[in-house]
Amino acid sequence: MNTAEWTTLFTDLREEIKRDRTDYPTSSAKLLAHVKRAEPADREEATQEVSKFLAHEFVGERPIKTITAAALNELAIPPRKLILAPWWGDSEQPVVYGPRGAGKSWVTLGAAAALAAGGEFLRWKAAEPLTILYIDGEMMSRRLQERLRVIERSTGLRPGENLHILTPDLLGRERLNLWKQEDRDAVERTGGAIGAHALVLDNVATLYRSDNLKLTSNAVEWWQPIQDWLLDLRARQIAALTAVHTGKDASKGARGTSAIEDAVETSIAVTEAKDRKASDGAWFQVRFTKNRDFLGAGGETFEAKLEGDVWSFPTTKNADHEAAILDTLRESPRISGRGVLIRLRGTKKGMKERTFWDLWGQLEETGKIIKSGDLYALP
């Protein structure tokens, strides 16, 4: 059937379906059978035409599209691509959280600079230069300028034209409120205009403000429109890193509803180093509290310290203790936690029991050790 004949009959079928209000399954079967009558070269376009009509005519009546396990198994899905190794994958939505002044913004700004320059920051390496939109709801442009200069001097990173920045003072009175759909749309238009591959959003407390005074950040309903937006960005292959403050007790995680971390692949806790003094510069601990897609050395807890224009990575007692626990599990797979503690006692690698169980819980939480029955082993 040539193109003109197919189009004429398709028009007749559409009018018949509209007139008789044929149900979705019958209409779908009838039109898809009609697609097979088109010339082979025209069938892809014919399928699109049929799909558009069905989507418009039967909105609210269409079944949810499923895929069988067999089809999923055969589907050519691209492997995970890291944009900042080892923890940030393409289109993923990680979260960085910590108390005020601990070092979250060093992590978010450093990660953005590394991505924009295609370089390294701390222990993380970008695969290639990308265009990044950095939105800060708290820090003034002067302070951001100072930090970017420090990052350049200490790492050699020059993000240049690839890093686009929005700050409160440069926006003037037009403060962003990403809880509102119109401001989220404005950010998407801005990101689209510059070709942004990823967003960095620092931070939740200053960028998301509900108009409903009864709806606090502890409510799932408060986070829902934001999560829907972030998931929509992910579906469109746009990555987004979000910074969140913790409450008074930093050990309890991000401030507000726990739903903030529900859909993320990676969560990073940034806390002040225990030995930091008021006279010290930036000195913080980085700990992965959720990491779905990577284990091993890249997921280990570490400290980062800025002295002058040099970043260093002090070895902490906890890092040594963690290594001792993992070494014992390598030597004795399938052992209880109590068994590991007993083996470490009386050695130079011994530690206080409370310290041991705190670290043991962190290792289990982050997937560095796994439980099988009553025993544990390395993944």
N, C-alpha and C positions, 0 to 999 in steps of 0.2 A: 504494500500500500504506500503510495507516494505521500510526500509531506502535506500537500494540499488536501488530499482525501482524508488523511488521518486527522488533520486539524478540524475539518468540517464535521466529521463524525464525533470527535472529542467535544466540540461545542454542543452538538445535539445531546450527547450523553449527560453533559453537565446540566443542561436545561431540564432534562428528564428527571435527574436526581433531585434538583431543586423543587420541581413541580410536585413530584410524588413523595418527597421527603423520605427517600429510601434510607434504610439504616446504614451505619458506617461499614460493618463487615461486608454487606452486599455491594455497596457502592465501591468500596476498596477493591474487592475481587473483580468487579466488572471493569473498572478503569485500568487495573494492572494487567488484565487480560488484553485490554485494548492497546496497552503499551507494546505488547509483543507483535502487534500488527505493523508497527512502524518500521521503517527501513533501519537496519542495524546501526548505521551511522547516526541516526536520529534518536535512538532509544534512551540515551542518557538525558538528553534535553526533554524528551517526552516524560520520563520518570519524574523529573523535577517539576514539570507542569502539573502532573497528576498530584504529586505530593503537596504542592502549594494550594491547589484547589481543596483537597481533603482537609488540610490543616485549617483553612479559612472557613469552610462550610460546616465542619464538624467540631469546632472548638468546644472543649468541655465534654465531648463524647468519645474522643479517640482513646484507645487503650494505651497504657504505658508501654513503650518499646522495650523488649527484653532481648537478651542474647543467650544462646545455649552455651553450656560448658564446652561442648565440642567446638562451637564456632569461636569462643573466646580462646581456646587452646591454640587454634590455628591463626588467630589474629596477629598481624605484624605490628606489635606495639613497640615503639622506640624505647631503648633502654634509658634508665635515669641518667640525665645529663647534669653534672655539677657545674654551677656557675661560680661557686666559692667553696672549694674543697676544704675539708671533707663533709661539710654539713648542709650546705644550701644548694638544693637542686632546682633546676629550671621550673618555673611556675609555682614553686612551693611557697608556703606562708609561715615561716618560723617566727618565734616569739623570743624576745630578750627581756628578762625582768630582773628587778633588783630595787633596793631602797634608794632614796634620794641621795645623789652625790657619790654613789658607789663606783660608777664608771660605765653605766649603760650607754651614754652618748658617745664615749670613746669607742665602744664596740660598734654601735650603729654607724657612726660617721666614718670610722676606719674601714668597716666592711663596704660602705658605699664608695669610698675613695679607691679601695682595691678593685672593686668591680669596674668602676669608671676608667681606671688606668690600666686594668688588666695585669695587676701586680699582686703583691703579698702584704698582708697586715697580720701582726701577731703570728699565729701558726697556720694561717689560712691563705690559700692561693686561688686567685681568679683564673678562669680558663682563658678568657679573652676580654678585651675592653667592651663594655656595654654602656648604653645610655641609661642613666639612673635619675629618678625624680626623688629628691630628699625633702620631706615636709617636716619641719620642726615647729611644734606648737608652743615651745617654751623658750628656747635659747635665742638671744639677740644675734643679729648679723655680725657684730663686732667679735663676740665670743666664738662664733663659728669660724670667722676668718682666722682668729688666733689659733684655733685647734687645727684647722686645715694646714696652716703654715708649720705647726709642730709636726703633724703627720708627714708633710713633705720632707722636712729636715731629718726626721727620724727614720723614715722608710724609703725615701726617694719617690714616693707616689705623687704623680701629677695628674689629677683627674681632669683638669682642663675643661674643655667644652662638653665633655660627656656627663658631667655632674651638674644637674640643675637643682637649685635650692629655693625653697619658700620658707621665709621666717616671719614671725609676727610683726616686727617693725617694718619690714619691707612691704608687707601687705597693707600697712596703715590701719585704718578702722575696719577694713573688710576682713575681719578674722574668719578663718575657716572653721566650720563646724561639720565634721564628716558624719555626724549622726543624721544630718539632713540630706535628703536625696539630691537637692539642687547643688549642694557643695561637692558631693561625691561625683555628680555628673561633670562639674567644672574641673575637678581633678582629672577625670578621665579624658576630657577634651584637651587639657594641658599635656597630659601624658601622651596622647595620640599625636598632638602637634609636634612634639619633640622626638617621637619614636621611642618612648621609654620602654625598656625591657623589664624594669623592676621599680617598685616603690619602696621607700623607707619611711615609716611613719613613727615619729618620735614626739609625743607619746600619747597613749590612750587618754590620760587624765585631761590633757589640754586640747586634744583634737576632736573629742567626742563628747558633746554636751546635750543631754536630753531636755526638751522643753517641758516635759512632764516631771514636776517636782517630786511626785510620789514614786517615780521610777528611778531607783538608784542603780549604781553600777554592780550591786550584788544580785540584781535580778537577771535571770536568763533573758527575759523579754527585752531588757535594755541592750544586750549584746546581739540579739538575733538579727536586726537589720544590718549590723556591721559584718557579722559572720556571713550572712547571705551575699553581701557585696564582695567580701574577700574570696568566697568560694566561686562567685561568678568571674572574678579576675583570674582565678586559677584555671577555670574552664577555658578561658581565652588566652592561656599561656602567659599571663602576667604575674610575676613573682612579687611578693610584698613581705617586708620585714617589719614587725610591729614591736615597739618598746612599751613596757608596762611597768608601773611602780608596784612595789610590794606594800603590804600593810605594815603595821608596827612590828609584827613577827615575820621576818623575811623567810624563815624556814617553811612557812605555810604557802609559799608560792605567790603568784601574781595577785595583786589586789583586785577585788571585785569578783564577779561570778567565775566559777571554775570552768564555765563553758568557753572562756577565752582560749583555753588550750585544747578543747575537744577535737578540733579539726586540723590541728597543726602537726607537722611531721617532726619538728625539732623545737625544743624549749631549752633556753640557755639562762642559767642563773648567774648574775654578776653581783658579787658582794665584796665589801671592803676587806682587804687582806687583814688578818688578825694582828700582824705586827706593825701595821701602818701607824705612823704618828701624824699629828696635825701639821708638822713641818714638811712632811713628805708630799711629793706630787701624786699623780695618778698611780695607784697600786691596788689592784683588785684580783679576786679569784674568779675564774671562769669554770662553770660546772654544767655539763649537759645533763638535764634532768629528764629529757625525753628525746630519744633518737631512734626513729623507726628503721632507718636505712643504713646505718654504719655502726661498726664496733671497732675494737682494737685501739691502737695508739691515738688515733684522731679523736676519740671520745673521752680521753683521760682528762681529769681535772688539772688545771694549771693556774699559776699566778703570772700576772703581767705587771711590770713596774716601769714607770717612766722616770728616768733620772737625767735631767738636762734634755738632750735630744736623742737619747738612746733608750730603746725598749729592752728590758732583760726579763728573764723567766726564772725567778728564784725557786729553788727546790724547797718544798715545804715538808714538814714532818708528816702531814697527812698523805702527801704524794708518795713518800717513802713507805709509809704503812700500807697504802693501797697496793703498791708494787709487791710488798712482802706477802700480802694475802693472795694475790694472783699467782705469784711464784709457787706458793704452797699448793694451790689448786692444780697447777701444772704438774707438780711432782706427785700429787695424790688425788687424781680425779675421783669423783663420786665420794665425797666426804661431807660430814656435817659441819655446820658453822662452829659448834663447840669443839669438834675435832681439830679444825684449823687453829682456833685460839690456843688449844693445849699444845699443839706442835710449835707455835710461835713463842710460847712461854719459855723462859730460861735461855732464849737466844738473844742476839743483839737486835733482832727484828721484833722483839716483844713490844707490847703496848698496853695501855690501860684498857680494862675490859669495856668500859663505856665507849672509849674511842673506837675499839674494834667493832662493836655492834652498830655504832653510828655509820661507820664506813661500810660495814656488811650490808646494811639497809640501802645505802646509796648505790652500791654495786648491783644489788638485786633490782632496784628500781630502774636503773639505767640499762639493764640487760647485759651487764658485763659478767654476771654469773647467772646460771639458770638452775632451777630446782627440779629434781626428778624424784618424786616420792618424798622421803625425808632427807635426801642427800643433795649435794650441789656439785656442779662442774662448770667448766668454762664452755661458752657456746661452741 
